[in-house]
């Protein structure tokens, strides 16, 4: 804790979601947040964040967390962080990846690592590297965007927090850590974070949407409502991908509700031509969360003998798009590797 008795929290990734997390924790008064910023560092250092929020109110000016940094701090040079919350995109095929980024800040056995990110199996490299640390899953339902320190928060800040099933740290310690974080976060009185007693269910449920709509939006650069209007995009791509994800979940022991595919297809309002985040990344030429949203579910399906032809095709297309982005950013060279049979 800091001298005022507040929990020391390190937050990595102050985009829309991360900034709203900073704000809720600071306003709640039980946490002192150190935020690591990248492209928005200079703007926020100068003027703070400007926030328009559906829950906290509009016209919030000059908000700053307790401390702002432009790089991840070295834990050996300061008091341990009790929580390290990661809200960045999870792109393990691009270095530095999440493990690379957080490693300097983690105090073995002391820091609880919270992965407020999409995808499947995202915890495995973290738990392997830090087996004595609590690692928590965070699945968030929020709509918040940030640009140059200006944040627009348009949908309720709701999240489910719970220990990953494969955790090696003591179960009681993990449960207590999750409960304390939820209590600290909800202290601001405006949000709805809760304990997740079934992390696998929560993650597979969200994957039903993400592995289908997110992925296809990246390939087609098409919003969800236009996909529904065409009908064939739903019938030939979206629903088959959803059903394959549901079948994979079932093989893994996760029973999702009947009709969840239709529920997810019609989830977004028909008057909001919403382009999912992976589609936005594709349009902007950003790296995409290909592996954690499609690659990992596909690999799990293959291990369990579940047929996933649609997901496999989607995955191949997304990997091709990711290579193009890597080349554009200087992270891939167009040359044949040794042993390539197509040389």
KEKOL-255799 format. One record per residue (C-alpha): residue in one letter; z, x, y negated; residue number from 1; chain. Coordinates in steps of 0.05 Angstrom, whole numbers, plus 32768, in hexadecimal, padded with zeros to 4 digits. Each point is the difference from the previous one (the first is absolute). Example, Ala and Ser with C-alpha at 12.3 -4.5 7.8 and 13.67 -1.06 7.14 Angstrom:
BEGIN
<"A", <809C, 80F6, 805A>, 1, "A">
<"S", <7FF3, 801B, 7FBB>, 2, "A">
This chain:
BEGIN
<"X", <8000, 8000, 8000>, 1, "A">
<"X", <7FF7, 8014, 7FB8>, 2, "A">
<"X", <803C, 8009, 7FD1>, 3, "A">
<"X", <7FFE, 7FB6, 7FED>, 4, "A">
<"X", <8007, 7FEB, 8049>, 5, "A">
<"X", <7FB8, 7FEB, 8007>, 6, "A">
<"X", <7FD5, 8010, 803D>, 7, "A">
<"X", <7FCF, 8038, 7FF5>, 8, "A">
<"X", <7FBA, 7FE5, 800F>, 9, "A">
<"X", <7FBF, 8027, 8000>, 10, "A">
<"X", <7FC2, 7FD4, 7FF9>, 11, "A">
<"X", <7FBC, 801E, 800F>, 12, "A">
<"X", <7FC4, 7FD9, 7FE8>, 13, "A">
<"X", <800A, 7FDD, 7FBD>, 14, "A">
<"X", <7FC4, 7FD2, 8001>, 15, "A">
<"X", <800A, 7FB5, 7FFA>, 16, "A">
<"X", <802D, 7FF7, 803D>, 17, "A">
<"X", <8027, 8040, 7FF4>, 18, "A">
<"X", <800D, 7FF1, 7FB7>, 19, "A">
<"X", <801A, 7FBA, 800F>, 20, "A">
<"X", <802D, 801F, 8034>, 21, "A">
<"X", <801A, 8032, 7FCC>, 22, "A">
<"X", <800C, 7FC7, 7FCF>, 23, "A">
<"X", <8026, 7FD4, 8032>, 24, "A">
<"X", <802C, 8039, 8017>, 25, "A">
<"X", <8011, 8018, 7FBA>, 26, "A">
<"X", <800D, 7FBA, 7FE4>, 27, "A">
<"X", <802D, 7FF1, 803B>, 28, "A">
<"X", <802D, 8038, 7FE9>, 29, "A">
<"X", <8010, 801C, 8045>, 30, "A">
<"X", <7FCC, 8037, 8003>, 31, "A">
<"X", <7FE9, 803B, 7FD7>, 32, "A">
<"X", <7FB5, 8009, 800C>, 33, "A">
<"X", <7FD8, 8040, 7FFC>, 34, "A">
<"X", <7FB7, 7FEC, 7FFE>, 35, "A">
<"X", <7FC7, 8030, 8012>, 36, "A">
<"X", <7FC2, 7FEF, 7FD8>, 37, "A">
<"X", <7FBA, 801C, 8005>, 38, "A">
<"X", <7FC6, 7FE9, 7FD3>, 39, "A">
<"X", <802E, 7FD5, 7FD5>, 40, "A">
<"X", <8034, 8036, 7FF3>, 41, "A">
<"X", <7FEC, 8013, 7FB9>, 42, "A">
<"X", <7FF8, 7FB8, 7FE9>, 43, "A">
<"X", <8044, 7FEB, 801D>, 44, "A">
<"X", <8023, 803E, 7FE7>, 45, "A">
<"X", <7FE8, 7FEF, 7FBA>, 46, "A">
<"X", <8006, 7FB5, 7FFC>, 47, "A">
<"X", <8022, 7FE7, 8040>, 48, "A">
<"X", <7FE4, 7FC7, 802A>, 49, "A">
<"X", <7FE9, 7FBF, 7FE1>, 50, "A">
<"X", <800C, 7FC6, 8031>, 51, "A">
<"X", <7FEA, 7FB8, 8003>, 52, "A">
<"X", <8025, 7FE2, 803C>, 53, "A">
<"X", <8000, 7FBB, 801F>, 54, "A">
<"X", <804A, 800B, 8012>, 55, "A">
<"X", <801D, 802F, 7FCC>, 56, "A">
<"X", <7FDA, 7FE6, 7FC4>, 57, "A">
<"X", <7FC7, 8016, 7FD4>, 58, "A">
<"X", <7FFE, 8031, 7FC7>, 59, "A">
<"X", <802F, 8034, 801F>, 60, "A">
<"X", <7FF2, 8040, 7FD9>, 61, "A">
<"X", <8015, 8048, 8008>, 62, "A">
<"X", <8020, 7FFA, 8045>, 63, "A">
<"X", <8012, 8042, 8020>, 64, "A">
<"X", <8026, 800D, 8040>, 65, "A">
<"X", <803C, 8030, 7FFC>, 66, "A">
<"X", <7FD3, 803D, 800B>, 67, "A">
<"X", <7FB5, 800B, 8000>, 68, "A">
<"X", <7FDF, 803A, 8024>, 69, "A">
<"X", <7FB8, 8015, 800B>, 70, "A">
<"X", <800D, 8020, 8044>, 71, "A">
<"X", <802E, 7FF4, 803B>, 72, "A">
<"X", <8043, 8024, 7FF6>, 73, "A">
<"X", <801C, 8034, 8030>, 74, "A">
<"X", <803E, 7FE4, 8021>, 75, "A">
<"X", <801E, 8046, 8008>, 76, "A">
<"X", <8008, 8004, 7FB4>, 77, "A">
<"X", <8025, 7FBF, 7FF3>, 78, "A">
<"X", <802E, 7FCB, 801E>, 79, "A">
<"X", <7FE2, 7FDB, 803B>, 80, "A">
<"X", <7FDA, 7FC0, 7FF4>, 81, "A">
<"X", <801F, 7FC6, 8026>, 82, "A">
<"X", <7FBE, 7FDB, 8002>, 83, "A">
<"X", <7FB8, 8019, 7FFC>, 84, "A">
<"X", <7FD2, 7FC4, 7FF6>, 85, "A">
<"X", <7FB6, 800C, 800B>, 86, "A">
<"X", <7FCF, 7FCE, 7FE2>, 87, "A">
<"X", <7FC1, 8029, 8000>, 88, "A">
<"X", <7FC3, 7FF0, 802A>, 89, "A">
<"X", <8007, 801C, 8046>, 90, "A">
<"X", <7FC2, 802A, 8010>, 91, "A">
<"X", <8014, 8030, 8038>, 92, "A">
<"X", <7FB9, 801D, 8007>, 93, "A">
<"X", <8003, 801C, 7FB9>, 94, "A">
<"X", <802E, 8039, 7FEC>, 95, "A">
<"X", <8032, 8000, 7FE4>, 96, "A">
<"X", <8017, 7FC5, 802A>, 97, "A">
<"X", <8042, 7FDA, 7FFB>, 98, "A">
<"X", <8027, 8033, 8029>, 99, "A">
<"X", <7FE5, 803A, 7FD6>, 100, "A">
<"X", <8014, 7FDD, 7FC0>, 101, "A">
<"X", <8047, 7FEB, 8012>, 102, "A">
<"X", <8016, 803C, 8029>, 103, "A">
<"X", <801D, 802A, 7FC7>, 104, "A">
<"X", <802C, 7FC6, 7FE8>, 105, "A">
<"X", <801F, 7FED, 8043>, 106, "A">
<"X", <8046, 8016, 8011>, 107, "A">
<"X", <8007, 8000, 804C>, 108, "A">
<"X", <8030, 7FCA, 8018>, 109, "A">
<"X", <8010, 7FE8, 7FBA>, 110, "A">
<"X", <7FC2, 7FE1, 7FE0>, 111, "A">
<"X", <7FE9, 7FBC, 8017>, 112, "A">
<"X", <7FB4, 7FFE, 7FFE>, 113, "A">
<"X", <7FE1, 7FBC, 7FEE>, 114, "A">
<"X", <7FB6, 7FF7, 800F>, 115, "A">
<"X", <7FEC, 7FC5, 7FD3>, 116, "A">
<"X", <7FB8, 8005, 801A>, 117, "A">
<"X", <7FCD, 7FDC, 802A>, 118, "A">
<"X", <7FEB, 8011, 8046>, 119, "A">
<"X", <8015, 800F, 8047>, 120, "A">
<"X", <8024, 803E, 801B>, 121, "A">
<"X", <800A, 801C, 7FBA>, 122, "A">
<"X", <8047, 8014, 8013>, 123, "A">
<"X", <7FEE, 802D, 803B>, 124, "A">
<"X", <7FF2, 8042, 7FDB>, 125, "A">
<"X", <803D, 7FF5, 7FD3>, 126, "A">
<"X", <8030, 7FF3, 803A>, 127, "A">
<"X", <7FE4, 803B, 8027>, 128, "A">
<"X", <800C, 802E, 7FC4>, 129, "A">
<"X", <8044, 7FE3, 7FEC>, 130, "A">
<"X", <8020, 7FE4, 8040>, 131, "A">
<"X", <8046, 7FFE, 7FE0>, 132, "A">
<"X", <7FEB, 7FD6, 7FC5>, 133, "A">
<"X", <7FFD, 7FB5, 7FFB>, 134, "A">
<"X", <7FB8, 7FE8, 7FF5>, 135, "A">
<"X", <7FF7, 7FB8, 7FE8>, 136, "A">
<"X", <7FC4, 7FD3, 8001>, 137, "A">
<"X", <7FEE, 7FDB, 7FC1>, 138, "A">
<"X", <7FCC, 7FC9, 8001>, 139, "A">
<"X", <7FF5, 7FE5, 7FBA>, 140, "A">
<"X", <7FDF, 7FC1, 7FE7>, 141, "A">
<"X", <7FF3, 800C, 7FB7>, 142, "A">
<"X", <7FC5, 8002, 7FD0>, 143, "A">
<"X", <800B, 8037, 7FCC>, 144, "A">
<"X", <7FCD, 802F, 7FE1>, 145, "A">
<"X", <800A, 803B, 7FD2>, 146, "A">
<"X", <7FD1, 8026, 7FD1>, 147, "A">
<"X", <8017, 8037, 7FD0>, 148, "A">
<"X", <8047, 7FE6, 7FFF>, 149, "A">
<"X", <7FEE, 7FB6, 7FF7>, 150, "A">
<"X", <8018, 7FD4, 803A>, 151, "A">
<"X", <7FEC, 7FB9, 8010>, 152, "A">
<"X", <802C, 7FDE, 8034>, 153, "A">
<"X", <7FE3, 7FBD, 8015>, 154, "A">
<"X", <8021, 7FEC, 8042>, 155, "A">
<"X", <8047, 7FFC, 801A>, 156, "A">
<"X", <8020, 8043, 8013>, 157, "A">
<"X", <8012, 7FF2, 8048>, 158, "A">
<"X", <8009, 8033, 8038>, 159, "A">
<"X", <801E, 8007, 8045>, 160, "A">
<"X", <8027, 803F, 800D>, 161, "A">
<"X", <8018, 8019, 8044>, 162, "A">
<"X", <8006, 803C, 802F>, 163, "A">
<"X", <7FC2, 8013, 8027>, 164, "A">
<"X", <8009, 7FF3, 804B>, 165, "A">
<"X", <7FF2, 8048, 8013>, 166, "A">
<"X", <8037, 801B, 7FD3>, 167, "A">
<"X", <8029, 803A, 801D>, 168, "A">
<"X", <8039, 7FFB, 7FCD>, 169, "A">
<"X", <803D, 7FD5, 8013>, 170, "A">
<"X", <7FEF, 7FB5, 7FFE>, 171, "A">
<"X", <803F, 7FEC, 7FDB>, 172, "A">
<"X", <7FF3, 8034, 7FCA>, 173, "A">
<"X", <7FB9, 7FE7, 7FF8>, 174, "A">
<"X", <8017, 7FB7, 7FFB>, 175, "A">
<"X", <8034, 8011, 7FCB>, 176, "A">
<"X", <7FCD, 8028, 7FD8>, 177, "A">
<"X", <7FCE, 7FC7, 8001>, 178, "A">
<"X", <8035, 7FCD, 7FEA>, 179, "A">
<"X", <8018, 802D, 7FC7>, 180, "A">
<"X", <7FB9, 8009, 7FE6>, 181, "A">
<"X", <7FF2, 7FB6, 8002>, 182, "A">
<"X", <8041, 7FF2, 7FDB>, 183, "A">
<"X", <7FF1, 8034, 7FCB>, 184, "A">
<"X", <7FBA, 7FE5, 7FF6>, 185, "A">
<"X", <8014, 7FB7, 7FFC>, 186, "A">
<"X", <8037, 8010, 7FCD>, 187, "A">
<"X", <7FCE, 7FF6, 7FC8>, 188, "A">
<"X", <8002, 7FB5, 8011>, 189, "A">
<"X", <7FB5, 7FF5, 7FFC>, 190, "A">
<"X", <7FE3, 8016, 8043>, 191, "A">
<"X", <8002, 7FEE, 804A>, 192, "A">
<"X", <8009, 803B, 802E>, 193, "A">
<"X", <801D, 7FF2, 8045>, 194, "A">
<"X", <8012, 8022, 8041>, 195, "A">
<"X", <7FC8, 8004, 8034>, 196, "A">
<"X", <801C, 7FF5, 8046>, 197, "A">
<"X", <7FBB, 8007, 8020>, 198, "A">
<"X", <7FD8, 8037, 7FE0>, 199, "A">
<"X", <7FC9, 8000, 8035>, 200, "A">
<"X", <7FF3, 7FB5, 7FF4>, 201, "A">
<"X", <7FFE, 8008, 7FB5>, 202, "A">
<"X", <7FD0, 803A, 8002>, 203, "A">
<"X", <7FD0, 7FE1, 8032>, 204, "A">
<"X", <8002, 7FBE, 7FDA>, 205, "A">
<"X", <7FE9, 8023, 7FC0>, 206, "A">
<"X", <7FCC, 8027, 8028>, 207, "A">
<"X", <7FDE, 7FBF, 8013>, 208, "A">
<"X", <7FEB, 7FFB, 7FB7>, 209, "A">
<"X", <7FF8, 8049, 7FEF>, 210, "A">
<"X", <7FD8, 8018, 803D>, 211, "A">
<"X", <7FCE, 7FC8, 7FF3>, 212, "A">
<"X", <7FFA, 7FEC, 7FB7>, 213, "A">
<"X", <8015, 8043, 7FE3>, 214, "A">
<"X", <7FD0, 8026, 802D>, 215, "A">
<"X", <7FC4, 7FD3, 7FF9>, 216, "A">
<"X", <8009, 7FFC, 7FB4>, 217, "A">
<"X", <7FFA, 804C, 7FFE>, 218, "A">
<"X", <7FC0, 7FFF, 8028>, 219, "A">
<"X", <7FDE, 7FC6, 7FDC>, 220, "A">
<"X", <8020, 8006, 7FBB>, 221, "A">
<"X", <800B, 7FB5, 8006>, 222, "A">
<"X", <803C, 7FD7, 7FEB>, 223, "A">
<"X", <8026, 7FD2, 8031>, 224, "A">
<"X", <7FE7, 7FBE, 7FE3>, 225, "A">
<"X", <7FB7, 8014, 8003>, 226, "A">
<"X", <800A, 8014, 8049>, 227, "A">
<"X", <801B, 7FBA, 800E>, 228, "A">
<"X", <7FC6, 7FE0, 7FDA>, 229, "A">
<"X", <7FCD, 8024, 802C>, 230, "A">
<"X", <8024, 7FE9, 803F>, 231, "A">
<"X", <7FDA, 8033, 802B>, 232, "A">
<"X", <8029, 803A, 7FE6>, 233, "A">
<"X", <803E, 7FDB, 8017>, 234, "A">
<"X", <7FE2, 7FEA, 8043>, 235, "A">
<"X", <7FDF, 8042, 8012>, 236, "A">
<"X", <8030, 8033, 7FE3>, 237, "A">
<"X", <8042, 7FE7, 7FE3>, 238, "A">
<"X", <8018, 7FD0, 8036>, 239, "A">
<"X", <7FEB, 802E, 803B>, 240, "A">
<"X", <8025, 803A, 7FDF>, 241, "A">
<"X", <803D, 7FD4, 7FF7>, 242, "A">
<"X", <7FFF, 7FE8, 8048>, 243, "A">
<"X", <7FFB, 8047, 8019>, 244, "A">
<"X", <803C, 8014, 7FD5>, 245, "A">
<"X", <8027, 7FC4, 801B>, 246, "A">
<"X", <7FED, 8013, 8048>, 247, "A">
<"X", <8017, 8048, 7FF3>, 248, "A">
<"X", <8042, 7FE7, 7FE5>, 249, "A">
<"X", <800A, 7FD4, 803D>, 250, "A">
<"X", <7FF3, 803A, 802F>, 251, "A">
<"X", <8035, 8027, 7FD9>, 252, "A">
<"X", <8032, 7FC8, 800B>, 253, "A">
<"X", <7FF9, 7FE0, 7FBB>, 254, "A">
<"X", <7FF1, 7FB5, 8002>, 255, "A">
<"X", <7FE1, 7FEA, 7FBF>, 256, "A">
<"X", <7FFF, 7FB5, 7FEE>, 257, "A">
<"X", <7FC8, 7FD4, 801A>, 258, "A">
<"X", <7FCB, 7FF5, 7FCB>, 259, "A">
<"X", <8013, 803D, 7FD7>, 260, "A">
<"X", <7FB6, 8013, 7FFD>, 261, "A">
<"X", <7FEE, 7FC0, 7FDC>, 262, "A">
<"X", <803D, 8004, 7FD4>, 263, "A">
<"X", <7FED, 8046, 7FE9>, 264, "A">
<"X", <7FB7, 7FED, 7FF6>, 265, "A">
<"X", <8014, 7FC9, 7FCF>, 266, "A">
<"X", <803B, 8025, 7FE1>, 267, "A">
<"X", <7FE0, 8014, 7FBE>, 268, "A">
<"X", <7FF4, 7FC8, 7FCD>, 269, "A">
<"X", <7FB7, 7FE9, 7FFE>, 270, "A">
<"X", <7FFD, 8008, 7FB5>, 271, "A">
<"X", <8016, 8049, 8000>, 272, "A">
<"X", <7FC8, 802F, 8015>, 273, "A">
<"X", <8030, 8034, 801A>, 274, "A">
<"X", <7FE7, 8044, 8015>, 275, "A">
<"X", <8033, 8020, 8030>, 276, "A">
<"X", <801B, 8045, 7FEF>, 277, "A">
<"X", <7FD4, 8026, 8032>, 278, "A">
<"X", <7FC3, 7FDE, 7FE1>, 279, "A">
<"X", <8018, 8016, 7FBC>, 280, "A">
<"X", <8009, 8047, 8019>, 281, "A">
<"X", <7FBA, 8000, 801D>, 282, "A">
<"X", <7FE1, 7FE7, 7FBF>, 283, "A">
<"X", <8026, 8035, 7FD8>, 284, "A">
<"X", <7FEF, 8038, 8030>, 285, "A">
<"X", <8049, 800B, 8015>, 286, "A">
<"X", <8019, 8014, 8044>, 287, "A">
<"X", <8010, 7FC5, 802D>, 288, "A">
<"X", <8037, 7FF1, 8032>, 289, "A">
<"X", <7FD0, 8001, 803A>, 290, "A">
<"X", <802C, 8020, 8035>, 291, "A">
<"X", <8040, 7FD8, 7FF7>, 292, "A">
<"X", <7FDE, 7FBD, 7FF7>, 293, "A">
<"X", <7FC8, 8004, 8034>, 294, "A">
<"X", <8004, 8042, 8025>, 295, "A">
<"X", <8047, 7FFA, 801A>, 296, "A">
<"X", <7FFA, 7FB7, 8017>, 297, "A">
<"X", <7FBF, 8013, 8023>, 298, "A">
<"X", <8020, 803B, 8023>, 299, "A">
<"X", <803B, 7FD5, 8016>, 300, "A">
<"X", <7FCF, 7FCC, 801B>, 301, "A">
<"X", <7FDA, 8035, 8028>, 302, "A">
<"X", <8041, 801A, 801F>, 303, "A">
<"X", <8012, 7FB9, 8017>, 304, "A">
<"X", <7FBA, 7FEE, 8018>, 305, "A">
<"X", <7FF2, 7FCC, 7FCA>, 306, "A">
<"X", <7FB6, 7FF7, 7FEE>, 307, "A">
<"X", <7FF4, 8008, 7FB5>, 308, "A">
<"X", <7FB5, 8005, 7FF5>, 309, "A">
<"X", <8002, 7FE4, 7FB9>, 310, "A">
<"X", <8038, 802E, 7FE9>, 311, "A">
<"X", <7FDD, 803B, 8020>, 312, "A">
<"X", <7FC0, 7FF2, 7FD8>, 313, "A">
<"X", <8028, 7FF5, 7FC0>, 314, "A">
<"X", <8025, 8041, 800C>, 315, "A">
<"X", <7FBF, 8027, 8009>, 316, "A">
<"X", <7FE4, 7FE5, 7FC0>, 317, "A">
<"X", <8040, 800E, 7FD9>, 318, "A">
<"X", <8004, 8047, 8019>, 319, "A">
<"X", <7FB9, 800B, 7FE9>, 320, "A">
<"X", <8012, 7FE7, 7FBB>, 321, "A">
<"X", <803E, 802C, 7FFF>, 322, "A">
<"X", <7FD5, 803D, 800F>, 323, "A">
<"X", <7FD3, 7FEF, 7FC5>, 324, "A">
<"X", <803E, 7FFD, 7FD3>, 325, "A">
<"X", <801A, 8042, 801C>, 326, "A">
<"X", <7FBD, 8020, 7FF1>, 327, "A">
<"X", <7FFF, 7FE5, 7FB9>, 328, "A">
<"X", <8046, 801C, 7FF5>, 329, "A">
<"X", <7FF0, 8044, 801E>, 330, "A">
<"X", <8028, 7FF6, 8040>, 331, "A">
<"X", <7FC6, 7FFE, 8031>, 332, "A">
<"X", <7FC2, 802B, 8006>, 333, "A">
<"X", <7FBF, 7FE7, 801F>, 334, "A">
<"X", <7FFA, 8034, 8038>, 335, "A">
<"X", <7FFF, 7FFD, 804C>, 336, "A">
<"X", <8040, 8014, 8023>, 337, "A">
<"X", <7FFD, 802D, 803D>, 338, "A">
<"X", <7FF4, 7FD7, 803E>, 339, "A">
<"X", <7FE1, 7FC4, 7FDD>, 340, "A">
<"X", <7FCD, 7FE5, 8032>, 341, "A">
<"X", <7FD6, 7FE1, 7FC8>, 342, "A">
<"X", <7FF2, 8042, 7FDD>, 343, "A">
